[in-house]
Each structure stands twice: as C-alpha cells, then as structure tokens.
Amino acid sequence: MPRNISPASITGMPDALISNVTLKNIEIHYPGGGVAEFARIGLDELDKVPEMAASYPEFSMFRELPAWGMYIRHANGVTCENIILECAKKDYRTAVVLDDVHGATFTSLRVNEPGTRKLPVYSYKSSDVVLDKK
C-alpha cells in the first residue's frame, strides 16, 4: 500500500526517554506531497501512533506519522540549532511534531514549504519548548 514519506525521527519509549540530543547545522530536503487519504494521523490523534517496542529501530514501524520533517517523541533535552527543513511539494502535515518532549530548544529553525502557511512546530504533551528565531 502506498504511504507518505516518513520524517526524520527521534523516538524513545514512555519508560526509556531519549535524552540530551543536539542537532546542529543540518539541511534536509523532502519531496513533500503527503496526502491525508493514505493513512492520516491528525494532530488531534497523536495517541494513535503505536509504540511498537519490538520493532525498533525500523524507520517505517510507525506507518504514517503526523509530520513531514521531524517527529520527536518521548524525549528530553533536545536542542536543534540552525536546522533547515525544505519541502518541495505541498504536504498536509506539519513540519515538526513534538509528542511527550520536555526541554526542547529550536534556534534558527527555518521551514520552507509551498502552500498555506502552518505553524512550523506542533507540541503535544510537552513542556519547556522554546522557539528562538535568532
């Protein structure tokens, strides 16, 4: 069955958080073109993304994810500096989705995508998230 392109992801488990990750000076180009008809997971349905502990670390284990650029879940202490996410075609998904992330800082995050302007980062069950444009 066809599916949308998976985003980059940092994913722990509820009882095993990914901690103290720094991403710096990264530019990622995505084809975009994600369509909701394949297997939509909306921002109001993030609890439906399966945990899949036995399948780690296969990137496609989650099937459809709600972000086109980065999906970060069950993590703390994530720092992203000078990150550029480029999407070639309009995609219905948000660029970055944080789910159960605590203590995340984005400095100089640039999101370039065609179509309707969306918020670049969506945060769910997360705390201490800082978006610094510098």
SULVEN-V65909 format. One record per helix or strand of 2 or more residues. SS is the DSSP state (h for helix, s for strand). FROM is the first residue (numbers start at 1). TO is the last residue. If there is no record, write none. Layout:
ss-><SS;SS>
from-><FROM;FROM>
to-><TO;TO>
This chain:
ss-><s;s;h;h;s;s;s;s>
from-><8;18;43;53;67;94;121;127>
to-><11;32;48;55;89;113;124;132>
